[in-house]
């Protein structure tokens, strides 16, 4: 039976929202893990997040941005570095810090998956009204 088949009473209940978000993220991660041949969805998300910084981030900056532990991010970065997607360099201003740089291999990965990713996102969100999507995003940011 699918969750859409249930008659939900009290659909405005925050517990329902948490459960729904959890189920959606589990499904999304499963699909993401099969979508990319070279890496997991979480590793891809690390790459996306690194790319959002103006200056290549440090472990602390990336961990805080992703709201994840240093250990978790470091483990994924080490795997991405081993596979040639991230380069770790000493910060030129503070030699105690390391910064994470995306490599040419990452650019090639991004180029290869750019079109299929756009198609997937259109499939996933194509039937959703843009205003509703905006409200959902604002609500999640408030949480």
N, C-alpha and C positions, 0 to 999 in steps of 0.2 A: 504494500500500500504506500502511496506517495503522500507527503505532507499536505499537498494541495487537495487531497480527498477528504481531509478532516473538516468538520464544522467547528471552527475556532470561535469560542466565546471569549470575550475579553481580549480581542486581538490587540488592543492598545496596552496590554500588559508588558512592562519592560522585560520580564522573564522570557516572554515569547520572542521579543526582539533579540535578546542575547542568544537564545537557542537557534534562531533563524540565521543570525550572523555567523555563528559557529558552524552550522551545517553548510552555509554558503562557502565559507573559507576552506573547509575540508574538501568540498567538491572542486573548488577553484584550484587548490593546490594539487589535487589528483590530476586534473586536466592539464595544469601547467607542467607538472612533472613528466607527462607523456608528450607534451607539445614540443619541448626542447630536447634534442637528442644529446647535446653535450653537457647539459647541466640541469640542476633542479630549478624549480620556480623560485625558491628562496635565494639561490645563488644569482639568478637573473635579476631578482629584485635588488640585491646588493649592488649589482652593476648599474641598474637604473638610478639608485639613490646616489651612488658616487658621481654619476653624470649630472646630477642636479646641483652640485656644489660649484660655485664660481672658481674656487681654488681646491685642488685635490684635498680631500678630508683626512684627518687623523682618525685613529681608532676611537677616541673619545667622541669626536664630532659625529662620526658615522653611527656609533652606538646610540648616542642620544637622539639623533635624527630618526633612527629606525626604532627607537624605544625597545632596544634589545641589549642583552648583556655583552660586555666586552669579550667574554670567552666565546659566545656564540658567533659574534661577528668575526672575531679573529680566526676561528676555525674555518668559516666559509671563505675568508680572504686568503688564507693559506692554501686552500684547495684551488681557488681561482688563480692564485699566483703560480702554483705548481702546473696548472694547465695553460698558462700563458695569457690569461685574460686581464690580470692585474699586475702591476709592477709596484713594488714597495721601495720608496726612496726616503733617505734622510731629509728632513726639513732643512732648507738652506738658512733659515733664520734661527732655528732652535734644534741643535743636533740631537736632543733627547727625544724628539718627535719623529715619527715615521708618517709619511703621506702615501695615499693610495692613488695610483694613476691607472687609467684605462689604457690598454695597449691597442696596437693595430689589429690584433686578433679579435678584440672586442668590437672594434669598428666593423670588421668583416662579419662577425656574428650578428651585429645589429642590422647591417645591410641585408643579410640573408633572411632574417626573420621580420624585417620591417613590414613587408606586404602581408604575409600571413597573420602577423599580430594585429594589423589594422583590420583585416577581414574578420578575425575572431572577435575583436572588440565591437565591430559593427553587428556581428551576429548576436553577441551577448547583450548589447545595449540598444540596438537598432530600433526595437519596438517600444522603447520607453520614451515618454514625453520628456523633452529637455528641461522643462520647468520642474517636473517631478524628480529628475535626476539631480538638479541643482539643490532642491530641498533636501534630498537624501544626503548629499555631500555636506551641506551646511549642518545638518543634524548630527552626522557622524563627527564632524569637526568640533561641535559643541560638547560631545560626549568626552 
